[in-house]
Amino acid sequence: MTMPRIKFDAIDSYIASFPKETQNILEQLRMTIRKAAPEAEETINYGIPTFTLKGNLVHFAAFKNHIGFYPTPTAIEAFKKDLSAYDGAKGSVKFPLDKPIPFDLISRIVKFRIIENQKKTAKHK
């Protein structure tokens, strides 16, 4: 089952479009990212929730059976051992909805991405 392609203008409306259990997970994920990156801004990029801070920080999306988390290939590589229990690709990881979401790991990845974006910004100055 694929979700219809709806254009969302805010993370709130994106989250509200899912079943209650998924909404709860998405809100927890959102708060985890917000706590790890309090200065980050929320937006919708590529049709999915995105946090930005000196560039894209992380994206996430809900699907029928998993939450997709997109922290860039460098973050996936840096946390390869921690993420080895999950399916994923070069710049993404799938957290199954029927298993506990590793919010602590997500927080660590977000903090890694903040440092990475700060270094990239400092390099271009």
C-alpha positions in Angstrom: 0.0 0.0 0.0 1.5 3.3 -1.0 0.3 6.6 0.5 -1.2 9.0 -2.0 1.2 11.8 -2.9 -0.2 14.7 -0.9 1.7 18.0 -0.7 2.2 19.0 2.9 3.2 22.5 4.0 4.1 21.6 7.6 5.2 18.7 9.7 2.0 18.9 11.7 -0.2 18.2 8.7 2.2 15.4 7.6 2.0 13.6 10.9 -1.8 14.1 11.1 -2.2 12.2 7.9 -1.2 8.9 9.5 -2.9 6.4 11.9 -2.8 7.3 15.6 -0.1 4.8 16.5 2.2 6.0 13.7 1.4 9.7 14.7 2.7 8.9 18.2 5.9 7.5 16.9 6.4 10.4 14.5 5.8 12.9 17.3 8.3 11.1 19.5 10.8 11.1 16.6 10.2 14.8 16.0 10.7 15.6 19.7 13.9 13.5 19.8 15.3 15.5 16.9 14.1 18.8 18.4 15.8 18.0 21.7 19.1 17.0 20.0 19.0 20.1 17.7 17.0 22.8 19.4 18.2 25.5 17.0 17.2 23.5 13.9 14.2 24.7 11.8 11.4 22.4 10.7 10.3 22.3 7.1 9.1 20.0 4.4 11.7 19.1 1.8 11.2 16.4 -0.8 7.7 16.0 0.5 8.8 14.8 3.9 9.6 16.3 7.3 13.0 17.8 7.4 15.1 19.6 10.0 17.6 22.1 8.8 20.6 23.8 10.5 23.2 25.2 8.2 21.8 23.0 5.5 19.7 19.8 5.6 20.2 18.0 8.9 17.9 15.0 8.7 14.7 13.9 7.0 12.1 11.3 8.1 9.0 9.7 6.6 6.4 7.1 7.6 5.5 4.1 5.6 3.1 1.2 6.1 5.6 -1.0 8.0 8.5 1.3 8.9 9.8 4.8 9.6 12.4 6.0 7.1 15.2 8.1 8.5 17.5 10.0 6.2 20.6 11.4 7.9 23.0 11.4 4.8 25.4 8.7 3.7 28.2 10.0 6.0 26.0 9.5 9.1 25.0 6.0 8.0 28.6 5.2 7.6 29.6 6.7 10.9 26.9 4.7 12.8 27.2 1.6 10.6 27.7 -0.8 13.5 24.8 0.7 15.5 22.5 0.5 12.4 23.5 -3.0 11.4 20.3 -4.5 12.8 18.2 -2.4 10.4 17.6 -2.4 6.6 18.9 0.6 4.9 20.7 2.1 1.9 23.5 4.6 1.3 21.8 7.5 3.1 18.8 6.0 4.8 17.7 3.5 7.4 14.3 1.7 8.0 13.1 1.4 11.5 10.3 -1.3 11.6 7.1 -0.1 13.2 6.7 -3.4 15.1 10.0 -2.9 17.0 11.1 -0.2 19.4 12.4 2.9 17.6 16.0 3.6 18.8 15.4 7.2 19.8 18.7 7.4 21.7 20.6 6.4 18.6 18.6 8.9 16.5 19.6 11.6 18.9 23.3 10.7 18.6 23.0 10.7 14.8 21.4 14.1 14.8 24.1 15.5 17.0 26.7 14.0 14.6 25.0 15.8 11.7 25.0 19.1 13.5 28.8 18.9 13.9 29.1 17.8 10.3 27.1 20.8 9.0 29.0 23.2 11.3 32.3 21.9 10.0 31.1 22.2 6.4 29.9 25.8 7.0 33.2 26.8 8.7 35.2 25.3 5.8 33.4 27.5 3.3 34.0 30.8 5.2 
